[in-house]
Amino acid sequence: MNPTSLIDQIRAAGATVQRGRTSAIRQLVLQAPAPVIARALGYHDRTTNRLVTKAGGTWSRYAPGDHER
């Protein structure tokens, strides 16, 4: 399958792609720190921080960076 045919099938089933994408990202930011998700998916930190706030996440004290010593 390619992305275009997959999107067509999702739309034919009655779902919107954007809503599904937003729901998936909200679920991710509840499971991992927003900066980690932002970097992995190429989103801006502000976007994922806004989504974690809306989703009621608890990753407010995550300190990004290299923690190995």
C-alpha positions as CSV (number, residue, x, y, z in Angstrom):
1,M,0.0,0.0,0.0
2,N,1.0,3.6,-0.5
3,P,0.0,6.5,1.6
4,T,-2.5,7.8,-0.9
5,S,-4.5,4.6,-1.2
6,L,-4.4,4.2,2.6
7,I,-5.8,7.7,3.1
8,D,-8.5,7.0,0.5
9,Q,-9.5,3.8,2.4
10,I,-9.6,5.6,5.7
11,R,-11.8,8.4,4.3
12,A,-14.1,5.8,2.6
13,A,-14.6,4.3,6.1
14,G,-15.8,7.6,7.3
15,A,-12.7,8.7,9.4
16,T,-10.8,11.9,8.9
17,V,-7.0,11.5,8.6
18,Q,-6.2,14.7,10.5
19,R,-8.3,13.7,13.5
20,G,-6.7,10.3,13.6
21,R,-3.2,11.8,13.4
22,T,-4.0,14.2,16.2
23,S,-5.4,11.4,18.4
24,A,-2.3,9.3,17.8
25,I,0.1,12.1,18.8
26,R,-2.0,12.9,21.9
27,Q,-1.7,9.3,22.9
28,L,2.1,9.4,22.3
29,V,2.6,12.5,24.5
30,L,0.8,10.8,27.3
31,Q,3.3,7.9,27.1
32,A,6.5,9.8,26.7
33,P,7.8,13.4,27.2
34,A,6.6,15.9,24.6
35,P,10.2,17.0,23.6
36,V,11.1,13.4,22.8
37,I,8.0,13.0,20.6
38,A,8.6,16.3,19.0
39,R,12.2,15.4,18.1
40,A,11.2,11.9,16.9
41,L,8.4,13.1,14.6
42,G,9.8,16.4,13.5
43,Y,7.3,18.6,15.4
44,H,8.1,21.8,17.2
45,D,8.4,21.5,21.0
46,R,5.6,24.0,21.4
47,T,3.2,21.9,19.4
48,T,3.7,18.8,21.4
49,N,3.7,20.8,24.7
50,R,0.3,22.2,23.7
51,L,-1.0,18.7,22.9
52,V,0.2,17.2,26.2
53,T,-1.5,20.1,28.1
54,K,-4.7,19.5,26.3
55,A,-4.5,15.7,26.8
56,G,-3.9,16.2,30.5
57,G,-0.3,14.8,30.5
58,T,2.0,14.9,33.5
59,W,5.4,15.2,31.8
60,S,5.9,18.8,33.0
61,R,9.2,18.3,34.7
62,Y,11.1,16.5,32.0
63,A,14.7,17.7,31.6
64,P,15.9,17.1,28.0
65,G,19.5,16.4,27.2
66,D,22.1,13.8,27.7
67,H,21.8,12.3,31.2
68,E,24.6,9.7,30.9
69,R,27.7,10.2,32.9
